[in-house]
């Protein structure tokens, strides 16, 4: 008797077992629109007692069987068109490179990406080490697909729903996979009506050779007795600690980032940490999402990152540079390599990562936006409402925001956020904060505020920990210098240079308030170099806004005096001082 593990409703509802016949005849007909998953492998009759005793299939010591080989082409951070093209290319490889017969190949739309199922053309023998053999073999032949071959893997059952998309896993013919577009496939997947599948092949041809396992000792990923060397000691310590619950995601982000920064291709980085992940495995999707995220976003974690700093050692070769406020883990990018990386970034970029001003004020013209990795400077005279303007952007953009309020105290800035979100006056806000605090708070869960002036390293640490989409610094000269200085120009130059590095490293959008010089303010002649005390601001900023108007009237003008990668704009807003809201000016 052979068993499968299954999970109904969510992968968290696993550690149940039955026969494959029971899945097909009892469980599948009764799922009622729920997700259903089953194990990649089948197991011998030791599985029921194993689950009862151990509570998990992980580490199962019985015999594994492989019914079919299933390849997972995951959408990840790519587009629907991209993953369909990848699937078509993979099937072409099966047909042309490995001479797999067409009637052996069954494509499935998984509800998000694609599964490609073929019979066991390797003739794997049932054994206790079958998952390791399958993984070694398939990764040798097919390194481009997600490695979903470990012994505890679950995979979505056909004709069941993907809760994230509301689409069903359905089979497709070879004609459909090559000729249908994404919209047509998704339309078919709105129903789980049975569709024609390839005929079961009881005795498939042996077309490919198994890659035999070697008996090498455990690698560094599983060896707890390693002694970290003096090069990037923090990374070695993170490997040594393993994927501890609660920290494994953040740890893997840093391990993969280090691999990427040191030139390892995505496929190699993906293989490097498979053994590490198996000690306390996260799902294949989460594992691959992390790796793809790092390689598409280029996110970096330097010596001053909070987690890497925690595992720092004074014996590391980078330690002296770090203590002198230099991030030694910097890398350059070859332009030829950049072309491929930037292409991947463009293919995987999403409009929702940008900050469109028309999202904040729907009548804004021109579709002006700020992109991750850009610094925008807001120049404006005292009293025109620069802080309220920034708060409007923080709230109405809908993004995750870190707001550094370095002039206005925390109680006042947060109460004004309540006023903006609910269009309350001061008195209404205070009343509601006493009587209905939950109602006041519920609209503002994406905004974190800080009023204690940090230095650049403190900001870096907050960005690494909170991972905001938008950083607002109000104002720039409120940032503490690394070392005390009475030279305000030096303070401002140091702050803008530090922010430039942070924004480039963490791909965050930064909106920074600066004050214009007295002459420009008095004459109303602000340009790209009008920021007080520093010409460096004009050089390092990607966008500079002039925010102008009289304190005696409600109308304000917002115009760009610099737009490095976009068209200039000029818009008018009306300010409502009782609720701190800005609205588009009506002529």
N, C-alpha and C positions, 0 to 999 in steps of 0.2 A: 504494500500500500504506500503510495506516494502522497505527500501533503504539500500544501502551499500556505504561506502566511498571507493574511489579508488585513486591510484597514478600511473601514467604512466611514464616510463623511469627512475624514481628515487623516493624514498620515500619522497623527498623534494617536489615533485609535487603533493601533496595531497590536502585535503580540497575540493574535488569534489565528487559529489554523483550521483547515478543513481540506478535503480532497478537491482536485480541480473540477471533478464532476459536480460537487456541491456548489462551487462558485458559479458554474454555468447554469445549473438547474434550480438552485434555491436562492442564492444570494443575489446574483445579477438581476433576476426578474423582480426583486423586491427592494431595489435601492431607492426608488421613488425620487429620482432627480438628485440623489446624493453622489458625491465622488466615491469611487471604489478603486482600491489599489491592491495588487497582489505581488508576491515575491518574484524576483527575476528568475530564481531557481526553484525547483521542487526539491523536497527533502524526504528522506526515508522515514519509517514509522517511529523513529526515536524523537521526532519533533514535538509531539504533544507533551510528553513527559519533560522534555527539555524546557519548553516554555513554562510549564507548571512550576518547575524547580528554579529556573533562572530568570523568568519574567521577560526575557528578550531572546530573539534569535541570534543576537550577536555572539560570536564565538562558538556557534553550533559545532559539535564534535562528531556528528553523524555523517552520512553520505549525501552529497549534493548531486542533482541531476540537471541537465540542461535540455529543455524541450526545443526551443528556438533561440536563435541569436537576434537580439533587438538592439538596434543602434538608435541613439537619441541625438537628434540635431536640434539643439536648444536655441530658442530665439534670443535669450539673454537680453542685452541692451540694444540688439539690432532691430531692424524693421521687419514687418511681415514679408515684404518683398525680398528682403535680404535672406531670411531663413528659408524661403521657398527656393530661391536660387541655389543656396548651399545644398539643399536636399536634392535638387535635380542634378547638381554636380557630383554628389556622393553616389547616387544611383548609377550615373554614367560610369563612374569609377568601378563599381561592382560589375557592370556589364562588360566594359572594355578592358580594364586592367586585369580583372580576376576571372573573367569568363563565367560569371554566375548566370545561369539561364534566366531568362525574363520571367518564366513561370515559377521561379523560386523566390521572387522578390515581391513583398507586400508592403507598399507604403501606407502609412496611417497619418492623418492629421491628428495631433494629440490634444487639440483644443487651444494650443498656443504655438508650439513648434511642430516637429514631425518625428515619428518613429518609423524605422525601416526594419522589417522583420524578414529573416531568411532562415531556412532550415540549418541544422548543424552540419555545415559542409566540411568541418574539421574532424568530425567523429570523436568528440571529446568523450573520455571514459568517465563514468560516475566515480567520484572519490571524495575524500574529506578535503582535499586540496584543490578541488575543481575551480572555485572562484579565483584562486591565485593563478592557475593555469590559463583560464579563460582571459583574465585581465592581462597577463603577460603577452599572450598571443594576439589578442585583438588590438592592444595598444601598439604592437609592432606593425601590424598591417594597417590599422586605421587610427593613427594618432590625432586626426583632425576632429573626431567626434567625442562627445562627452563620455568620460570613463565611468560607466554605470554598472560595473561588473562585480562589485564586492558582494559578499555572501548575504548581507542584510538589506540589499537593495529592494525597494518597492517600485512598481511601475503601474501607471494608470491602466485599468481594464478597458477594453474596447466597448464602445457605445455608452460610456459613462461620462459625466459632465466635468469640465474644468471649472471650478467655482470662480476663478479669477476672471474668466472671459465669458462664462455662460455658454460656451460651445462644447460640443461633444467630440470624443475621440471616435473617428470614423475611418474605415478603410477607403483607399482610393485606387483606381486602376492605374496602370502605367500610362495610359493615354491621358487620364485626368491629371496626373502629377506633372506631366510635361506641357499640357495645353491649357489647363485652367489657370486663371489668375487668382489672386488672393481673395478678392471679393466673392467670386463664385464658390471657392472652397469654403469660405466662412458661411456662406448662405446654406450650403449643404450641411454644414456642421451644426446648424440650429436645430436639427432633428436627429434623433438616435434610431431612426428607422433602419432596419437591417439592410445591408448592401452586399453586393457580390464580393467575395474574397477569393484568393487563389486556393486551389484544391490542396488539401493536406498531402504532403509528400511523406510517406511512411518510411522510406529508406532512401534518403538523399544521397547523391553522389559525394564521394570524398574528393573535394576539389582543391583543398588547401592544407598545408602542413602546420601542425601544432608547434609553437615555440616552447621548447622544454624549459622548465624552471631550473635555475641553478641553486646551489646550496650555499651561497655566500652568507656570511654572518650578518646579523641585523645591521641595518644602515644607521647612519648618524641620527636619522629621524626617530628611531625607536631605542637608541642606546642611551640609557640614563646615566652612564658613567663617563660621558664625555667631559673633558676639561676645556672650557672655552678659551680660545686663544686671544691674542692681543689685538686682533683685527675685528672691528664691529662686534665687540663682546656682547652687546645687548641683543643682537640678532641670535647669536648662539645660545644665549640664556633662554630666549623665548622658545627656540626649538627644543631645548632641554626640558623646559617646563611642560611642554605638550599642550594639547587643546583643552584646557580646563573649562568646565561649564561656567558660563557667564562672561568669559573673556576670550573664547576661542575665535569669535568673529574679528574682534579688534586685533588679536594677535596675528591671525592669518593675513589681514590687510597689510600689516607691517612687513611680514615675511615676504609676501608677494611683491610689495613695493620695492623692497631691497633687491629682490631678484631682477625685477624690471630695470631698476636703476643701474644694475651691473651687467646688463646686456643679455640676459637670458630671454629667449623667445617665449611667447605665451605658452606654446605647447610643452616646452621643457619645464617651465614654472609649474604648470598644471600637474606634471608627473612628479615633481620634486616633493610635493607635500601630501601625496596620497597616503603614504604610510603614516605620516604624522597625523592626518585626519582620522585614520581608522582607529586610533586609540580611544577617541570619544567622538564618533562621527557626526558631523552635520550632514544635512541632506545634500545629494548631488547637485541639486539646483542651487542651493545657497553657496556651496563650495565653488561652483563654476561662475555664479554671479559675482562673487568676490574677485575672482581672478580676472574675469572679463572687465569688471568695473575698473580695477587698477590699470589694466592695459589700455583701456579706451579713454579713461579720464587722465591718466598720467599722474595720479595723486602720489605725493611723496611724503615721507615721514623722516625728518632729520634728527640730529642728536638731541634737539630740544623738545621733541615730541614727548608728551607726558608719559606714555607707556615706555618708550625707549629710554627716556631719562631715568625712569624707575629702576631699570636694569643696567644702568651705566656702571662702569668700573674704571678706577683710576689707572689701571694697567693698559687700557685700550690706547692704541696709537693716536686716536683722535681726541683724547681727553684734554690735553693741554690747549688745543685750539678751541675746544668747546668752552673751557673756562675763560678764554679771552673773547668770548661772545662772537665766535666765528663758527658757522655751521660747516664742518669739514666734509660732510657727506654730500657734496655738490657734484654734479656730473654735467658734462656737455653733451650736445646732441649733434651727430653728423647730419648734414643737410639731406643727404640721400636717404638716411633712415627716417628723417623727419617727414619726408614726403609720404611714406607709407603710414606712419603714425597719425599724421594730420588727416589723411584720407579716412582712416578708421574713425577718427574723432568726428569728422563731418558726417559720415554715414550713420553714426550712432547718436549724434547730437539731437536734442529735442527742443522744440520751440519753448516748451514750458520751463526749460532751464534759464531762459532769458527773462529779464525784467522789462516788460513792455509798459511804457507810461500810459498807454490807452487802457491797460488793466486797472490802473489806479483812477484815471479820469477818462471815461469811455469816449468823450468827444475829442480827445487829442488827435491831431492830424499826423500823417506821415509815418505812423507805425514805429516811432522811435523806440529803441530798446538798448539796454545794457546787457552785456554777456558775462558769464563766469570768467574770472581772470582780469576784469577791468576795474579801474579806479575812476570814479566820478567825483569831481570836486564841486561843492556848492558854495559859491561866493555870494555874500549878501551883507548889507549893512545891518547894524544892530537894530532890533525891533521890527524887522519886516516879516518875521515868522519863519525863520529858517528851521528851527527845531520842530515846529508844528508841521512844516512841509515834509520833513524827514519822517515824522511819525505817521503822517498820512500814507507815505510810500510804504513804510514798514507794515502797517495794518492792511491796507487795501491791496497790496501786491499778493497777499496770501502765502508769502514765502516764509521759511523758517529764518528768523532774524536774531542776530545778536546786536543789541543797541547799547553803545557805550555813551551814557549821558554824563559828560565830564564837566558840565557847568550847572545843570539843573539837578537838584537832589532827587533821590529815588522815589520818595513819596509823591512829589509833584509830577514827575515824568510819567509814573504809572497811573496816577489819577487822570492825567490828560489822555492817556491811552484809552481809559474807560470812557471819557467824554467823546473821543473821536469815534470809537466803536459803536457807541449807543446814541450818539448825537445828544448827549446830556450837557446841561449847564453844570457849573461847579456845584451848585446846591443840589441839583438832581443826582449828580454822581455821588456826593457824600451821603445822601439819603439812601440811595440804592445799595451802596457799599455796606451800610448797616443792616438794611432789611433783606436784601437779596444778593448776598455775596456770590453765590454760585452762578446766578444769571450774569453778573458783572464779569466773572472770570472766564466763562465758557468760550467767548469769542477771541480770547487772547492767549491761547495755549502755545502758539508758535513763536512768541516773542520772549526773549530773555534780555533782561536789562542789568546794567552794572553802572554804578555811579562813582565807585572808588577808582581813581586814576591808575590804570595799569601801565607797565612798560611794554615794549614791543614783545619781549619774551612771554609776558603774561597774556597778551593778546593771542600770540601764536598757540599757547597752551589751550586757551579757551576755544579757539577755532578747531584745534585737533580733537578736543573732547566733545564739543557740542555739534560740530559739523553743520554750521548754518549755511543757508544759501546766500544770505545778504548780511554784510557787516556794515553797521552805521557808526561812524565816529563823530561825535558832536561835542566840542570841536577838535580839530587836529592838534592844536597846541596844548590840549589837555593831557596828551600822552606823556608819561614820565620818561626822561632820558635815561640811558643806561648808567651814565655817570652825571653827577651834578654839574651844571654849567649855568652861568648867568647870561650866556649869549643866546638870545631867543632864536636867532637865525639858525644857529647850530642845532637847537632843540627841534625846530620844525623840519629842517633838512633830514635829521636823523629819523624822525618819526615817519616822514613820507617815504624814505628809502626802505625802512623796515616794513611798512605796509605794502610797498611794491613787491617785496620778497614774499610776504605772506600770501598775497593775492595770487601771485604766479604759482606758488607752491600748492596751495589748497584749492585753486579754481573757485574762489568765492567772489561774489560781486561786492565791491566796497563803495559806499556813498559817504563822503567825508566833508564835513563843514569847515570852511576856512573863512577868515575875515579879510576883506579887501584893505588895501592901504588907505590912509586918510585922504589923500588927494583924489584917488579914483572914486572913493565913496562920495566925496563932497561934490565932484564934478559929474558923477553918473557916467563915467567913461570906462567901465570895467572891460578888460580883455583877458586873454589867456595868461597874462603875466601880472595880474592885478592882486594876487594873494599877498597878504601882509608878510613881511620878513623873509620871503623865500622865493627865488626864481626856480628852485628845484621842483616845486609843486607843478608848475606849468610844464616842466619837462617830463615828469613821471606820470602825470595823469593821462588817462585815455580820453576822458570827457570832462569839460569844465562848463558848469552852468553859471550864468549870472542871474541872480534872483533880486529883482529890483521893484521898488514901489515906495509910496509915501506912507508913513505910519498913520497919517490922518485920513486915508482912504482905504477901501477894502480891496482895490484892484492890485494885482501883482503881475509882473511880467517875468517869464522864465525863458531864457534864450541860451543857446550854446555859444561860447566863445572859442571852444575847441571841440572837435569831434574827430578823433583819430581814424575811426573806421565807420563813418556814417555821415548822413547829411545833417546840416545844421537845422535847428528848429527855433521857433519863437512862438510862444503860446501865452495866453492871458488866463489868470486864475482869480477867483474871488475868495477872500478870506472871511470866515465867520469866527470872530474872536471868542464868542461865548462857548462854542463847542469845539474850537480848534480845527474845524474842517475846512478844506479847500475844495471848491467846485470850479468847473470850467466856466470862464466868463462868457456871459451871453451878451452879444452886441445889441 
